[in-house]
Amino acid sequence: MIARRTLLGAGLALPVLHPALAQTGAPPGEWPNRPIRFIVPFPPAGSTDVMARIYGEQLQSRLGQNILVENRPGAGGNIGMDAVAKAPADGYTFGMATIGQFSINQFLYSRMPWEIDRDFIAVALTYELPNVVIVSSQHCPARTLQEFIAWARARPQGISYGSPGVGTTAHLCGGLFTSRLGLNAEHVPFRGAAQITPAMLSGDLTCAIDNLASYVPIIQEGRMRAFAVTSAERWPSLPDLPTMAEAGMPDFVVTSWAALVAPAGTPKVAVDRMNAALKAVAEDPAVQRRSLQAGTKLLWSTPEGASERGRRERPMWQEAVRITGARAD
């Protein structure tokens, strides 16, 4: 999750709802002819919430209806997603689902109130953000990923890596990384980047592989050193930072991403028109710049492409859950 300070510092204002838009929608019987609800299964000010509001603001003018953002956090997003699944499939309720709901939660929880492929229809991918391998510049002498790996292997007491909590992508990503390299590593869960940062700067924590957006300012200050991003390509805001493959660790592409979903049975006309509107937003250069300021990159896909990505990544995350022993029950 992106820290609140990072998001607000990017100059992202919450959208202002325009009542007049509700009077300029499609004629009766055409979609949409009333306000649309976006359920965000996480608290306000996190990455999913902010991106939902950016999209909502942009979609209002394109669809001619208010987009009402409703936060329903809890249980790793399961509570909000359950509300989406149980909503009327009439084209007026959507949910901002993340990689957790598409590919991870079914392996973390012994019982799930919904199934992603049965109870939802994907509309389109919306955004993604990478993780970054970071250390304290003061407490780690390594200057490249390969130097860090050699340094970590030589430490008799091993290393520790932090994350915003058990079962988060940072936890699972760290587990994959240390397991693949055979490192003696201990996972230390925190509440978020605001707690991970001082632990690393004090030397109490060795490293983290966490969301890049939370650490860009302190990396640029030089107090933390970044070795690589986990995206397939270099990240626009840090163009000199190599990818994991460029740093010598191939086949390690791990990003957090989200897609808009609707209850199963939602009319095709609503899915298709929403998909087209999302494509227009994702292709808008001004919105692209705004998204990058928040540490994310806009995406778009067909409905089938969003569902396929979720299915394709499940084996990797299932293995990560097995390796780390993560449970959320």
Secondary structure, 3 states (H helix, E strand, C coil): CCCHHHHHHCCCCCCCCCHHHHHCCCCCCCCCCCCEEEEECCCCCCHHHHHHHHHHHHHHHHHCCCEEEEECCCHHHHHHHHHHHCCCCCCCEEEEEEHHHHHHHHHHCCCCCCCHHHHEEEEEEEEEEEEEEEEECCCCCCCCHHHHHHHHHHCCCCEEEEECCCCCHHHHHHHHHHHHHCCCEEEEECCCHHHHHHHHHCCCCCEEEEEHHHCHHHHHHCCEEEEEECCCCCCCCCCCCCECCCCCCCCCCCEEEEEEEEECCCCHHHHHHHHHHHHHHHCCHHHHHHHHHCCCEECCCCHHHHHHHHHHHHHHHHHHHHHHCCCCC
